[in-house]
Amino acid sequence: MKKMKERVISVVQHLQSEKTLHNGVKMPYIGLGVYLMKEKEEAAEAITYALQYGYRSIDTAKIYQNEDVVGEAVRDSGIPREELFITTKVWNTDQGYDNTLKAFEESLNQLQMDYVDLYLIHWAVKDQYLDTWRALERLYDEKLVRAIGVCNFQIHHLEDLAAHSNEKPVINQIELHPRLTQEPLREYCQGQEIAVEAWSPLARARLLEEPSLVALGEKYGKSSAQIILRWHLQNGNIIIPKSVNKNRIRENAEIFDFELSMKDMSDINGLNMDERYGPHPDHFQFD
């Protein structure tokens, strides 16, 4: 029992390890993603359990329709707000300068919070994302958000943003997993001190039966999901695996007691096929 308690304490300590973003704000490397958690009671239970277990980062968005559940779970947790890292996003139909400011106010009301730790542009809506970014800069200047960033931005989006803005994103949240390693984009972000965060880090569970990953799981005494998440961490990626299953919420956090060899990392990199399970940012239908 003592060893079990010590192991849990160790997991929690590592679970709360943080990456320092380029503006000095610290963000946990692992968070709970709540995409598709639309059943309120189930979502509340998952978020509450994750917070109890030691998660301190929650990633939501207006389009997920569960900001209110996140806010309620945070309040009920009893954890001081300053110990948590809450991310939300402005959706495509709310973009533009004035619309974004209004959308942020609505998100803040849903969350019932005074500020958000990280506010993101969900997709690079053509002819709007620059105005949207100006709104994010204002929110940042007014200290209503501690950090601002983007999702699904390609290199050309980031270059355009850099040419027309005062602040650069602290983070780019992108689809990222062993079938879509996004190396050129990750290298660009690293060169610009933009952190990379993976959505769909487990490729929507499509890679869990991949023979090479299953074999690595057997080698290290881990699940294939844990192998993938460890690969992300060793690549320096921030991750937000989504689950409503308590066992998987725990399992996703238990990735700090082993390290993949350089060869195994290389072999996982070799699974890349530039295969997306979500939309391509340059071909997203915004209408």
ABEGO torsion letter per residue (X at the ends): XAAAAAAAAAAAAAAABBBBBAAGBBBBABBBBABGBABAAAAAAAAAAAAAAGBABBBBBAAAGAAAAAAAAAAAAGBBAAABBBBBBBBAAABEAAAAAAAAAAAAAAAGBABBABBBBABBBBGAAAAAAAAAAAAAAAGABABBBBBGBBAAAAAAAAAABABBBABBBBBBBAABAGAAAAAAAAAAGBBBBBBGAAGGGAAAABAAAAAAAAAAGBBAAAAAAAAAAAAGBBBBBBBABAAAAAAAABAAABBBBAAAAAAAAAABAGBBABBBAAABBAX
